[in-house]
Every structure is written in structure tokens, then in C-alpha cells.
Amino acid sequence: MLVQLNGRIVGVDRLEVGLDCRAYVDVHGPNLPGMAHGFQVTFDAADPMAVAEFWAGALGYIVQPPPEGFETWEEFADSVGIPEEDRDNLAAVIDPDGSGPRLLFQKVPEGKTVKNRVHLDVNVTERDTADEDRRTAVDAEVERLIALGATRLDDFDDQTGMWTVMQDVEGNEFCVQ
């Protein structure tokens, strides 16, 4: 059912999505006024599966399984006619709880040459965590990520917060805080 305020549609009652919602979407599109868009984060990569496996381990995600009805991605690729030489062009990881965004890794011929304009922040503590406890938690996570193949670049601790800058297995910067 659509949720209305003063005659305006402001959202969807997620407990009872019915024909009214489908009719609204048919006319107005899938994004209701005031509702956020879903998104995925896409990375360029030389080896999409290697980067996907790193980020699955880093975030507690899983490598995305093949579509329903297929035992393997190879079986799916055969069914849709993807040539064998193109089958390693993409890999993705998903949050097993379904709450976090999907990360997609796409093969590109060129290597990374400059600093990222966008990066991920991996939050291992809450903002109100005591500084000593925060540094301990960040350092432990940094060591775990190094074991997965990440590189530690620098540590920061100032009036805005405490974090460590790292690179993933292909040199993409990210922060642990």
C-alpha cells in the first residue's frame, strides 16, 4: 500500500506492498518520491576475481553465486553464449544479509595509474568508541587485511578522527576506521 501524507505519496508500506504500488510504479517509475536509489560500487580491475575475493574477505561478503537454476557461472555463461575468453571479465560480491551494496569488479586493460577519486571506508568501530579501544580495533583489522593481501600506507589521528589508509590487492585505496 502506498503511504500518503496530505494527499502526496511519500513512500511504501513495506509490510503490505500491493497492486496500488505496482500501478504507481507502472505510471511513475520504480523510485517513489523521497525514497533513495539502490546502488552498486564498480571497480576497474586487472583480475576481477582476485579483487572480489579480497573484498569478500575484507567485508564479510560472499562472491555472488550464479543465478537461480545454474550450478556454476560457467553453466550460466554457456546458456547465454558468453565466449570463453570473456568469462573472467566480471566478478561481484554481495552482502549475505542483503543490506550492503553489491560490489562489481570489471576487467580493464589498463592498470591503475592515479589515486582513487572515490574510496571505501571500512568501519570497525563506532564514532563514540574510546580512542585507545578504537586504535586497538583498527590495528587488529589492518593486520587481518594485510593477511588477505592489503598494504598499509599511512595512519592518521587528528581532531576529525582516527584511520589507516590501505590499498587492496590491486592498489585501490581504502580506509579502516
Secondary structure, DSSP 8 states (H G I E B T S, - for coil): -EEEETTEEEEE-TT---HHHHHHHHHH-S--TT-----EEEEEESSHHHHHHHHHHHHT-EE----TT-SSHHHHHHHHT--GGGTTSEEEEE-TTS-S-EEEEEE-SS---S--SS-EEE--S-TTS-HHHHHHHHHHHHHHHHHHT-EEEEEEEETTEEEEEEE-TTS-EEEE-
